[in-house]
Amino acid sequence: MDVSEQVITKELIYFLKNIWKLRSPFYLFDKWFKIIKNDPRTIEANAMCLATATKDGIPSARMVLMKGYSKEGFIFFTHFTSRKGEELAENPHAALTFYWEHYSRSVRVEGSVEKLPFADADNYFSKRPYQSQIGALCSDQSKPISGRDVLAAKERELKSKYSEGQVPRPPGGYIVKPNMIEFWQGQTDRIHDRIRFRKPKENEPDGILTHEAEDGWVYERLCP
């Protein structure tokens, strides 16, 4: 058994034996995320698949980077005029999926989406490297162009126009406020462990299938 397998086993044993103590899905997410983020093999611990849909329910998905999380929800930034931005404008609901291969773990999130205050987006954008700021500004995200040379020309134009610290902010920020967070721990026997936190329905929790958690959540075990 290598180091990663030892960590998985130790964490899984704790997870299964002490799930009744893990009253908050955000506490558990924070615990998992910090372990994975601090593993030197991890490239982008905060990479997540963001799924949105049109008002007619036609879905689309893409990878984005989570830029923050708290009990309020999960934060990401993008152009309001991008495809995901346009879909969120007409259907403000989304799903997120994290997958961390080295630990055979995944987290799924579903919830409503709200725009963040412009001050939050300004603060985030001001901390990005100059080239990243230029790259974000030169892209009319999700819109067709005739070739990469269009982007190269736009990049040169913007660099001649804006110096470091002067690049205007194009993206906006969103927060996904979850009503469901599911934790998946893979097993070699394929009988995986799934624990789902969600908002309760009438007459829940029942103490058998659903159990009380903190901050108005209940949790339950799902078949793999």
N, C-alpha and C positions, 0 to 999 in steps of 0.2 A: 504494500500500500504506500503510495507516494504522499507527499505533504498535503497536496490538495485534497486527496481522498480522505486523509485523516481529518482535515478541517471540515469537509462535508459531513463525515460521520459524526463528529463532535457536535456540530451545529444542528444536524438533523435530530440527533437524540435529544438535545435540549429543546428543539422546536416541538417535537412530538410529546415529550413528557411534560412540558411546561406551557402548552398552548393556552391553558386556562389563565396563565399569568400575563400572556401577551394580549392585553385588553385593547390595544390600539393598533390598527393597521399601519399607521404612520410610524409608530415605534418599531414595528417589525421591518418595515421598508427601510428605515434609517439603519437598522442593525445589519441587514443584508447588504445594503448599498455601500456602507463604509468598509465592510470586509472585502467586497469585490473591487471597489475603487482603490484600495490600498494594496491589492495584489499586483505586482510588477508585470504580470502577463496581460493585464487588462489594458486595452487601448482606449476604448471609449465606454466607461461604465454608464455614462448618462445617455447613450444612444438609445432611442426608442422609436418604435413604429407608431406613427400617428395616423389613425383612420378617421376620415370625415365622410360626410354624405351630403348630397344635394337635398333640396326640399322634397324631391320625389323619391328619396331613399337610394339613389345610385351611389355606391361607395367608391372611395379612392383611398390609397394608403401610401405613405412614404416615410423615410427615416429622417428624424430631426434630433436635435440635442436638447435634453432637459436642462434648463438653466437655474433651477431652484425648486425646492419642495418644502412644504410645511403642512400643518394640520389643515390649512386652507385648501391645498391642492398642489398641482404640478405645473411649472411654468416653462413656456417656450416662447421664442420670438420668431417672427416671420413678417413678410409683406402682407398688409391687409388686402392688397390687390392680387395676391397669388391665388392659385386654384383653391388651396386649403382655406385661405382667408375669405374668398368669395363663398365657399360652401359653408363656412362657419357663420357668415353673415345671414344666410337664409335657413340654416339648420344648426343652432348652437349646441350641438352635442358631439362628443368624440370618444374614441377608445384609444388607449395606449398599451403597448406591449414592450416590456423589457425582456431580453434573453441574455443570460450570462453562461456561456458554454462551459467554461472551466469548472463551474460549480453546479452545472445541470439544474439551473434555477431560472424561473421566469416569473414575472409579475404582470398581471393584466389589470387595467384600470378603465372604468367607464364612468362618464359623468357629463355634466353640463359645462359649457365653456363661456368665459367672460373675458372681455378686453381688460388689460391692465391700464392703470393711469399712465399718461404720457411720460410722467416723471420717472417711472420705473424703466420705461424703454430708453429714455435719455441716459439714465444712469448706466444701464447695460451697454448701450452703444458707445458711450464715452470710454469704456474700459477695453474695447476691442482694439487689436492692432490696426495701424493705419491701413495696411494692405487689405485687411478684412473689411474695414469700413468702405474702402473704395470698391472692393468686389461686390459688397452688398448694394451699394448705390448704383453701380453700372448695370445691374440686372433688373429688368422689368419682369420679375419672376413669373415663370410659367407661360410667358408670351412667346410666340414663334419669332425666329429671326432667320435671316438668309444664310448666316454662317458665323463661325467663331471670330472672324475678323471684325464683325460688328462690335463684339464685346471688347476686343483689343483696342479698337479705335475709341470706344467710350471710356475705357480705362485711361488711355493717354490724355483724353480731354479732361477728365475729372482730376487727374493728378496735376495737370497744368493750372487748373482752376482752384483747387483746394489744397492747402498745406496741412500738415499734421495738426490735429486739434480743431480744424475748421470744417471737417466733413459733416454735412447735415445728415440727420438720421432718417433712413427710409423705412426700417421695419417697425412693426408694432409688437406688443406683447400680449400673450393670452395666459390664462390660468384655467386648468381643467379641474373642476371641483367634483370629486368623485362621489358616486353613490354606490360603487362596488369596487373592491380591490381584492384580487385573488392571487394567492401565493402558490406556486407550483414547484415541488422538489422532485426531480427525476430519480428513478430507481433502476438498478440494473435488471431487476426481475420484471420491469415494465408495469409494476403496480405502483404507480406514482402517487405522491401525496399532494392533495389539493385542499387548501383551506381558503374559504371565501368569506370576506367581510362585506356586509351590505347593510342598507337601511332596513329596519324591520317592517314586516307587514302586520296586519291585525292579528292579535293573539300570539305574537312572537316577542321574546323567545319562549320556546316550550320546554327548554331544559333537556330535550332528547335529541332533536335534530339541530335546533338552533340554540345558541348560548349567548348570554348577555356580554357585551363588550363596553368599552368606554365611549363617551361622547355620542351616544345614540346609535351605536353600531351593534350588530349581532354577527356572530361567525358560525360557520357550519363546515363540515367535511364533505367533499364531493367525491364521487367515484371517478377514477382516472379515465 
